[in-house]
Amino acid sequence: MLSIFLVCIVFSLSCQQQPSTTFERSDEKLQVERSGETLQVEEIPADWQKIETEKFSFSIPPTMKNKNVQGIDSFIMEFGDSDLTLVIESGVYTPNAVSQLQKYEGRKEPITVDGENVELVSYDLNKPLGPSKKTVNADGSSESKKPEKNHVFSIYIPHKNEVVSVGNGAATSFEVMGQTLETGKIAKTIFHSIKFKQK
């Protein structure tokens, strides 16, 4: 009789410890509740355009246009409008924006892109860590011109199956630059839309 009572107590406690998962849809985001935590996952707006390449696809706002740039040693694409610029580079010489944190105020945070955990690097081009270098402008002035799209958000994704030599592999970077901190929200939505065709 006592053993039956103990089994009932253990079963009751185990049921209470199971994490609950619920989904709430809204026009802008999907909220997922998991064990008391609320995670906000940005949805891709319906009017965004989907871009397809041989290696991956992604979505961007409808106002961003292809600048038709061409790289020499890397695959490069650039899209932009008056507020935002997106630069994509893929190849052996793809730069990792984490080095910019030695020059400008910024931070790193984890982000999941197509099921892979990568680092999101963000920094402000108008907030150098050291004294800014003055350059002579065309009109003879020496005031350094501050970039308009100073908020930068970048991810660097190594290609697992494309190692050229030891310690030298190919990668793809996506970098979004904008005028306001709202750029970060748009950048994350773009990054979450990325789907690789081969991993």
Steps between C-alpha positions, in 0.01 A plus 500: 500500500786735589680421172186593299480830690868579423454418131206744483708778659796445260266494198331822615834680544631387162190635327551841661862521380421454129567825307195652339518631147237732357493709186344843461487654154491872435555707187864574583643211699457149630522469877608168644456432870724230638525434874409857591736659244369696201708499183414740219568371149465756223282389211586588141258775384274391215613781268872419525672369186677163502842485334632168369867421428670170415611452860233666716180704513395796718231767523532879506265801516327586170673841476852350483636469145782289360810717437647239261851512643763241407785363706848402381595214732163454673130479422355840601147639496375838618145623553389837629261790533526842663495350852671161476785320325551123495836361387549126455842350441579132449838339441843436646572868574173578678570742789381431853353816657605394850831680437305830482432475874863599552431828318140595588256473787294186451406158626460133410191287561395150399251456215366195318512510120347206313549278803864601553623695803709800391604836646320823417751787511363854530694825520470875441730660242450837670640372831867411450684362802805720433547849359346526154740557211452831322518501124525791257176538306467622139418852622817515710327452838632245743180410680431128489167429332279273706335217306122528474443123522705459815314214672646172375373145566697208360513119509779270382413142401788257428445238226548164667580310180717757321845495658764630258798428725568442869349793689379662179134435419226673308220693669203726431435830674182709506541863610215749544572872543242762592436843646319405823497226763181373331748355250571223749143370491495496119845336487390219732190438289719477188743265676217274623374471140829353370478142374806316367447244223802292603666482839 
